Amino acid sequence: MSASQTGIARRSAQPATVESGLAQGVRSLIAHSDSPQLDAEVLLSSVLGVGRSGLIARGSELLADPELALYRNLLEERRRGMPVAYLTGRREFWSLPLKVTPAVLVPRPETERLVEVALEHIPISAERAVLDLGTGSGAVALAIGSERAHARVLGVDVSPGALSVARDNARALALPNVTFRLGSWFDAVPGEVFDLVVANPPYIAERDPALAALAAEPAGLDALAAIIEAAPPHLSRGGWLLLEHGSTQQHAVAQLLERRGFAGIACHLDYSGLPRVTRGVYSPPLKERT
């Protein structure tokens, strides 16, 4: 048992209320999290089965011993670096409650920008074929499907564990227009053509200290380059390829798109004002589709 956990255990020798338990949790996470208040609230809300706002209304209520024990265990795991979403098994993305497990990466807020740009290219009532490469939890595919009921959205991933999570999310959200398939990038869709392809692949350079789980050797462009190279035969004439990338990679991505024959290349900023999503349209001469 760690020193911080021991401290909580000592204080909890006396009955703990929701309010005092939350305060203890915040103090225990200060040195281990950039958002100790939020983390403690989410973890305690998960234990009690209430929303974060419900913690205020129940502030004077006593925590039962099993609740307090579970809360302490979650705090200890958070101090060890486990993401809150993995501890609760849930993450909200595009206002959709998603199941997440260690089999998938936790959906990031920046990726909602990819969804926004994608929706700009899909008229509300239009029937469009959309492909989400490396779908993970299904966050992007499900967000698009939730906003465009007439679109046929397919998410692919090389991980069976990830697809299990994605399919659970699709069932829970009742989105029959979103389906999933096992495979690596375009290998999962041989001979198929789409109006829009979106991807949030590994793109962090190997020396980038942030988000090491997304690293792709050696400059973070390997997966992006592979997708761009293989995309044209899978795009309808005038189809769009949208790529989420690192905040310093927009020029390299634009060059790769241009060399492969894409036009209309533009980069979109994320909510922090950083380059995040680059798009290109594929409109080759009528006889050229390679």
N, C-alpha and C positions, 0 to 999 in steps of 0.2 A: 504494500500500500504506500503511495507517495505521501510526501509531507503535506501537500495541499489536500489530498483526500483525507488524511488523518485529521486535518484541521476541521474539515466539514463534518467528519464523523463525531468529533468531540463536541462541536456545537450542536449536532443533532441529537446529543444525549437528552436534551430537553426537547419537548414537542416543537416542531417547526411548522410555521404557517406557510402558505403559498408565497406571501410577500417576503418573509425572512429567508425562505429557501431560495427564492429567485435572487435576492441580494447576495447570498453566500455564493451562488453559482457564478454571478457576474464577477465577484472578487477573485474567484478561483481561476477565471479565464483571462484576466487582464493581461497577463504575461504570455498568453498562448494564442490569442486571437485578435484580429483587427476589429472585430465587432463583438466584444464580450456580452454586451447587453442583448443584442439580437440573438446571438447563439444560445444564451441561457434561456431566453424567452421561448425560442423555438423548441428547445429540448424539453423544457418543463411542460409546454403546451402539448407536446407529443405524449408525454407520460400521462397527463391528465385527460387527454382526449378533448381538449377545448381549443378554441382559437386564442391567439395572443391577447386579444382584447378581453377575453374571459378571465385572464389571470388577475386583472384589476378587480373585477367584480367578486372574485373568490379570494382576494388577498388575505382575509382574516381566517380563512378555513385552514384546519390542520391537515398536514400531509400524512397519509397513512404510512406505516413503516415500509411496506413493499414499494409504494410510490417513491419514497425518499431514497430507498436503496437503489432502485432503477435509475433515478435521476443522478445519483452520485456516480454510478457506473458509466452513464452517458457522458457526464462531465469529464471523467477520467479518460475516456476514449478520445474526447475532443482535445484534451490537453496533449494527448499523444500524436495529434495531427490528423485524426480521422475527420473527413468532411462531415458537416452537419447533415447533409442530405443522405449520406450513407447511414448515419446513425438513426435517422427518422424513417428512411426508406422512401422519402417523398421530396419532390422539388417542383416548384411552380415555374412554368415557362409559358409565355404568351397567355397568361391567366389560366392555363390548363394545369391541373394537378397531375403530376407524373410520378410513377413509380421509378425509383432508381436503386441500383445495387452496384457493388464493386465491379460487376460485369460491364458497366458502361461508364463513360465519363459524365460528370455532373454537367447538365446544360448550363451554358454561361449566358449572362445577360446580353453580352455583345452580339451573340448569335441571333437575337431577335431582329437585329438590323438586316440580316440575311433574309429573314422571313418577310420583312417589309418590302425589300427590293423585289423579292420573288412575286409578291402580290401585285406589285405595279405592272407586272408582265402577264397577269392572268385576269382578264375581264370577269366580273362577278358571275355572269350567267354562261360563260363560255365552257365548252368541254375541251379540256386540255390534258395532255399526258405529261406528267411531271415525274422526274426521277430524283431521288435524294440519295446521294452516295455517302456511305459510311454513316448510316442513320443512327447508330447507337440506341439510345432510349426511344428513338422515333420522334424526338421533340420537333424538329423542323418539319418533317413530313406531316405530323399530326397538326401542327399549327397551320400549315398551308391548307390541309384538308378541312380543318374546322372553319376556315374562312371562305373556301371555294368548294361548295357542295357538288358542283358539276365536274370538278377536276378529278382525274384518276391519278392518284399519287402512289408511287411505288418506292419504298425504302429498301436499300440493300446494305448488307453488312457481312463481313467475313466471319463474324463471331456468332456461333449459335446461341451463346448466353445472352448476348446483346439483343438478338432477334426475339428471344423469349420475353425479355423485358418490354420490347417495343410492341409485341403482339398483345401482351397483357394491358398495356396502356391504350391501345386501339380499342380493345374490347371494353375497357372501363369507360372510355369516352364515347363509345357507340359511334364510331366513324367508319362505316363500311366502305367508304371510297378510298381508304388508305390500307394498303396491303404491304407485305414485307417478303423478302426473298434472300436466301443465303448466297453469298458470292463476293468476290473481290472486284470492286469497282465495276467496270462495264462487262467483266466476264460473266456477271449474273444475268445479263440481258442480251445474249447473242442475237444479232439481227433485228433488235427492237429499236424503234425510233421514238423520240420524245420532243415535245414542244419546248420544254424547259428542263434543264439539269442544274441542280444545286448541290454544292458540296462544302463541307466543313472538315477538310482532311487534316492530318498532322502537318503543321506548318511552322513550328517553332524551331529556330536554329539551335544547333547542339550546344552552343555556349550561352544561350539565353537562359537566365536563372528562373524565369517565370514559366510556369506550366510545363514542367519537364515531361509530363505524361504525353504531351502533344508533339514531342520532338521527332523530327524526321532528318536523318543524316544527309549531307553534312551541313547544308545551309537552310534547311527547313523547306526546300522547294521540291524535293523528290516526288512526293505524292501529288502536289499541284501540277508539276510538269507532266507526270504520267496521265493525269486526268485530261489535261488540255490536249495532249498528243492523241489520246484515244477517243475524244469526244465527237469529232465531226461526223463519223458514220452513224452516230446515234442521235443526231439532231435533225429535226425536220428543217426544211429550207426556211430561213428566218428564225430558227430556234435560238434560244439564249442559253448561255452557260454563265452561272453565277458562282463565284468562288469567295469564300471567307479566307482571309490570310492574315499574317502578322502585320503590325503597324508600320514596318519598314520595308515591306515586300511588294508594295503596289507597283513600282516601276518594273521589277523583274517579272511579275505576273503579267503586266500589260505587254511587255516585250514577247513573252512566250505566246500570248494570245495572238499578237500581230503576226508573228512568224508562222503560226499555224493557219493563218488566213481569216481570223476573226476581224470584224469591223465594229463600229459603234462602241469602242472600248471606253469605259468610264469607271471611275472609282468613287465609292460612297463612304462617307465618314460614319464612325459609330457615335454613340451618345457622349463619348468623351472627346469628340472632335478628331479622332485618329483614323487614318485610312484603314478600312476593314473589309469591304466587299468590292470586288472588281467584276465587271460584267463584259460580255462580248457576244455579238450575234454572228451566226455562221450563215452567210449567203453566198455560196460559191457559184460559179457559172453552172448552168443547168446540167452539163455533162460531167461536172467534177464533184465527186463525193468520195474522198479518200482520207 
